[in-house]
Amino acid sequence: MMNEKMKNFLFEKYFEDNNMGILIVKDRKVKYINKSYKILARLFDTDMEKTSPVDIYFNYEKYLEKNTHLRKLKDLFDSITIFRFSKTDMTFTHVEEFNSKFLEFKFKGVIIDNEKYYIITVLDVTNEIKLLDYKYLEISKKIGELSFRELSKENFNSKIIYENIHLILKEYNIVNELAISILKGDKIYIEFGIIDGINLTGKKYSIADKSLTSYIINYNKRIYIPNSLNFKLPYGYKIFHIGSKPKPYSVYGVPLRNENGKAYGAILYERPEECKFNSFDFKFLDEVTYTIQSVIRFNKLYKELHNEKTKYYEISIRDHLTRAYNRSFLEEYLKKIYNRSKRYKERVILSFIDIDNFKKINDKYGHDYGDMCLTVFSETVFSNIRESDVFARYGGDEFVIVFPNTTFENSEKVMKRIKRKLKRTEFPIDISFGLTEIDINLSLKENMKKVDDLMYQMKKIKNTGTK
């Protein structure tokens, strides 16, 4: 006989639903079975109303090879077996198709007055699943369209895709919280994460911390956690709760895998309260995981191609010896900076440089020595100008530096410092330079001639001692 507490529990939870099949087992004996359960049980060709087949729940391994229908219920049986050794209540939900009907099996292991009761409920959810299929199809379409739209942009942002996926899953009440993490070296980086309303995007931690994500990556396996508050991970791994007042969550964790099947990250799908996912949710979320995995791979490929493009572009616009920009790039840049100066009244300082007696250096010591002088010269210039300044080789031993958004006085200090340091290098050289602020009342060509003339004035003073 069931005690009063058990009866109250059952009436409150299950008995009001006439369409639900209910089987209650205690000490491997049927304590209660209703008509709906008997009818639904026939769908998977197993007579569950007799006492002896209840043994299937406790020694199901020997039945699996004989009956394919029972093999489909392996997850349910696993949960029942685990409950035999558990000291806490346990709940598990599983949806499976039998003879064109979808049945939802729910296992509830309840401990009342130190006695264990096994409650197995069966419910025909065929109509709900059909509606769910339409719902999943609609969600998949939305995710696909938004992802494709973002991926089609020249400078797409994968985090926008993750955010859209999270918002869509939340809108349809599939998932409330989402965390996408990637392993880089020994650190786990959260590419996108909203857990318990807290934004964790950009956070990182060590894989050695033995978190839930670490467990999924290290063991490369999915995991379902019906209740995050009382679930114990194996091997010393822990579920770390966010916030000061942890709440129970249903969690579905899935590894992110590369082409070889190796885990390089993990996704956590979460919903408040316990047991909020079923097997159809798992299948759908596996598809969402595949979409996210594809975005990550596309993002990686895009970055590789972008880096290659940048690399070859850099090669095309720079002088291979000095790494200064080449003349073609300089001329295009000067047009833009000149027009910008005219439009916004920005100050731009222009310097034209010539290495003194460079032809004599080449003739006396050879071209290899001359190349080393040019290399030392360019390294000295690069180490003394700003990132925003543009240093270009105009031709032979002539160079140009453009100083945007600065004063003539500051630019003059830089040029004098470069000139001073060049005399102290392992290949001592001297330079002559002209320096002027771009005059927007003159053409660009006239400005270049002006700074070139100023450079020759300095060279003339050196050679003759007169202006």
N, C-alpha and C positions, 0 to 999 in steps of 0.2 A: 504493500500500500504506500502511496505517496503521502508525505507529510503535508500539513496545511500550508507551509511556506512555499513548497513546490507547487501546490495547486494554485495558489494566488498568483505566483509568478507566471504560470502557464496561461491562466485565464486572462491575465493582463496583457501578455505578449502575443499569444497565438490563437486561442480558441475562438475569438470573435471573427476570425477569417474563415468562412466556410469553404472557400475554394483552395485553401492551403492544406496540403497533405502533411500530417504530423506523425512522427514516430519518436517515442521516448523509450530509452533503454537505460537500465540500471542493473549492474552485476551481470551483464551480458544476457539480460532477459527483457523481453518487450513488456513495458509497463503501460503503454498506451499506443494505440494506432487508430486513426480515423479512416473513414470510407474514402475520402479524397486521396489519401496516401496510397491505398490499395489500388485505386484506379490508375493513378499516375505511375505507380511502380511497374505496372504491366508494360508501359512504353519501353522500358529497357530490359524486358524479358527476365526479370528476377522477382521471385515471389518473396517479398520482404515481410509479409505479414506473419510468416511462421517464425518460431523461435530460433530454429537451427541456422537459417541463413544470416541471422544477425552476426554470426561468427565471421561473416565476410568483412565486417567493419574492423575486426580485431586481428584477423589473419588473412588479409586481402591478397597478399603476394601470391599465394597458391591458386587464386581464382583468376588472376590477371591474364594468364596465357590462354585460358579457356574461353573467356568472355571479353570481347572487344569493348562492349558497352561499359563494363566495369573498369577497363583500363582508362577510359575517358574520365572516370571519377577519382583517379589516383590522388590528385591534390586534396580532395575531400578526405579520403582515407588517411592520407599523411597527417592531416590536422587532427583527426580523431586519435591516431596513434600517439602524436605528440602530447595530446591532452592527458593521456594515461599517466604520463610522468610529470605533468605540470601541477603546480600548487595554486594556480590562479585560473579564473574563468577564461574561456577562449571562444572566439567567434570566427567563422570563415564562410565566405560566400563563393559559390561556383556556378556558372551557367554553362550548360552543354546542350547540344542538339541530339535528339533521339527521334527517329522516324518522322522527320519533318516538323517536329515540335521542339521548342526551346524550353527547357526546364531549369529553374533556379533552385539549386540545392544550398541550404544554409545549415551549417553545423554550429550548434551552441553547446559548449561544455560548461555546465553550471555546478558550482560547489555550494551546497546548502547543508548546514549542520554537519560539515565534514563528509558528506556523501556526494558522490559524483553522479550527475545525470547527463546523459548524452541525448540531445534533442536534434533530430534531423527533420528539417521541413523541406517540402517540395512544392513548387508553385509553377503552374504553366504561365510562362511569360512570353509566349509566341507573339502576341499582338504588340506588347511593349517593345520587344526586340525589333520588330518590323519598323515601328516608329523610331526606335533608336538608330536603325540603319540609315533612315532618311536624315536623322539628326547628324550622325557621323559624316554622312556624305556631304551635307551642307557645311559642316565645320571644315572638312578636308578641302572643299572647294574654296572657302574663304581663305584658309591658310595658304593654299596654293597660289591664288590670285595675288594676295598681298606680298608673298615671298617673291614671286616672279616679277612683280612691279618694282620692288626694291632692288632685286638682283640685276634688273635691266638698266639701272642708273649707272653712269660712268664711275661715280664715286659712291658706291653703295655702302651702307652701314649694316653689318650683320646684327648689331645689337637692336636696331629698329625692328628687324625681323623677329628676334626673340621676344621683344616687348609685345609685338602684335600677336604672336602665337599665344603668349600668356594672357593677353586681354581677351582673345577669342575663346580660349579654354575656360576662362573665368566667366565670360558672358553666358556660356552654355552650361555652366555649373558642372564641368568635367573636372577641373582642377582649380584650386584657389591659390596655391603657392607653387612656384617653379624655380629650380636652381640648375644651371648648366655650368659644369666645372670641367676644366681641362688640366691635365698633368703636364708640367714643363719642368724637366729635371726632377728635383725632389720636392717641388712646390706644386700645390693645387691652386689654380687661379679660377675664381668665379667669374666666368664670362658674362653671365646674367643671373641675378638671384633676387627674388622677393620671397622672403620667408617670414611668416607671422607679421606681415605688413612692413618688415624692415628691409630696406634696399641693401643687398650685400654685393652688388656688382662692383668688380674691381678688387675685392678683398682676396687675400692669399694666405695660405697656411701650409704647414709641412704635411707630407703624406704620412710621416711617422707619427702624427697625432692620433692615428687609429680611429678616425671618424667613420661615419656611415659611408661617405663617398670614398674614403680610402679602402674600405672593405670591398665595395663594388668593383673598384679598379683593380685591386690586388688579386681578387679571386675571379674577376671577369664574369660575373654572374648577376642575373636579375634577383631582386628581393622584394617581397611584399611584407609590409609591416602593418597589421590590422590596428594596432594601438601603440603609438610611439612612446607612451609613458611606461608601459610595463613589458615592452619587448626587449629581450636580452640578445645582443649580438654575440657570436662565438669568438674565441681566441683573443679576448680582451678588447675588442672593438666596442665603441660606445656611440650612442646617439646623443649628440650635443644639442641641447634645447636653446632656442633664442628667446630673449625676453626674461623678465623677472618672474613671471607666472606662467610656467609651461602648461600647455593645453594638449589634450590627446589629439593626435593626427593619424590619419591613414596615409601611408607612404608607399609609393611604388618607385623603386630605384632601378635604373637601367644603365648598363655600361655603354659608352660610346666606343666603337671599334673601328680600327683601320681596315685596309683592304686585306690584310693577313689575319684578321680576327682578333688582333691584340687590343686590349682596352687602353685607351689614352685619356679617358675622361668618364663622366657619369652625369646622368640627369635624375633629379629627384622631383617627382610629381606628388603633391600633397593636398589633402582635403581635411578640414577640421572634423573632429569626432572619429570614432572608431568604425572600421569595416565599411568604408564608403566606396570601395572599388570592387568590381566583379571581373570575371575573366574576359568579358567583352570590352570592358574599359581597358584591360591590359593589352588586348590585341590592337585596339585603336591607338593607345598611347605608344605602342611599338611602332606604328606607322608614323606618328608625330615625331618619334625619336629618329626614324629614318630620314625624315624631312630636315630636322635640325642637323643631323650628321652630314647630309648633302650640302647644307649651307656652310658648315664648317670646312668641308673639303673644298668647296667652291671658293671660299674666302682665302684658304691657304694657297690654292692655285692662282687666284687673282693677285695675291701679294707677291708670289714668285714671279709672275709675268710682269707685274708693275715694277718690281726691282730690276728685272732684266731690261725692261724698257728704259728705266731711269739710268741704268748702267750704260746702255748703248747711246742714249741721248747725251749723257755726260761726255762720253768718248767723242761724240760728233761735235761738241761745242768747245772742247778744251784742246790746248796745245799739248801734245803728248810728252814733251820734254819738261816744260816748266809747270804744267797743270794749270796755267793761267787760261782764262777764256781766250778763244781765238778771235780774229778780227771780224768775222761774219757775225758772231754773237754780239760783239761790242757795238757794231753799227746798229743792229736791231735794238739793243738795249738803250743806246744813246737817243734813238728816235723816241722811244717810250718815255724815258726820263726827262727829255727836253719838253715834250708835249705836256707831261704831268707838271713840270715846273711852270710852264706858261699858264696852265689851267688853275693850279692851286697855289701859285706863288711860293713854291717850296724852293729852298736854297740847295743848289747842287754845285760842288766844287770839283774841278777837273784838273788832273795833273798829267803832263806828258813827260816821259822819262827816256833818257838815252844813256846807255852805259858808255862811259868815256873810253876811247882808244880800244874798243872791242876788236876791231879789225886787226890791229897790231898784236893783240893778245893771241888771236887765232893764228896769225902768220908766224909768230915767234914760238908759241908753245904747242900749236896743233889744235885741231877741232875738238878732240876729246877733252882737252884742258878747258877750251872755250865752253863746251857743254856743261862741265862741272861748275864753271863760273856762273852760267845762267841758272843752274839748279840751286846753287847757294843764294843767288840773288832773289829768286822767286820764293824760296823758303823764308828768307829774311822779311820779304814784303808780307807774305801770308801771316807771319807771326806778329805783325805790328798793325794790321788793319782789322776792322770790324767785319763780322759776317755779312752785314748789309752793304759793305763796300765791294765794288767790282774791280778786279784786277785782270787786265787783258794784255795779250801780246799783240802789238800793232804790226810788227814785222821786224825780222832780224834782231837787232839789239834795242828796239824801241818798244816801250810799254806805256799803257795808260791805266790810271787809277781814277775811278769815279767815286766821290764821297757824297752820298745823298744825305739830306737833312742834318747838316752840320755847318760850322762856321769856317771862314777862310783861316782864321787863327789856329783853330784845332787841326785842320788839315795840314797847315804849314808845320806845326809841331811834329806831326806824324812823319812828314817827308824828311825833316831834318834828322829825326831819330833813325829812320831807315838809312839815310846817307851816312850817319855816324857809325851805325852798327856794321854796315858793309865794309868799312875800312878795317874792322877788327876780325873779320872772318878768316878762315884758312886759305881763302882765295881773295885777298884784298882787292877790292875794286871801288871805283868812284863813279858817281852818276851826276848828270846834269838834269835839271827838271824845270818845267814851267808850271805855274799854279795860278788858276783863275776861277772866279765864280762865273757860272754860265749866265750870260746876258741874254734875256729873252727878247731883247730888241734886235739882237743879231741872229742870223741864221745859224743852224748847227754847224755848217761848214765853216762859217766865219769864226765861231767860237773855237773850233779845232785849230784853225790857222793861228788864232790869237795865242793859244796856250803853246803851240809849237814854236812860235816866234819867241815867246818868253823863255822856253828851254834853250834855244840857240843863243839868246842874250847871255844866259848863265855860262854856256860853253865858251862864248867869245871872251867873256871876262877872264875865265881861267886861262885861255890861250894867249891873250894879248895884255891882260891886266887893265883893259879899258872897256868902258861901256859903249 
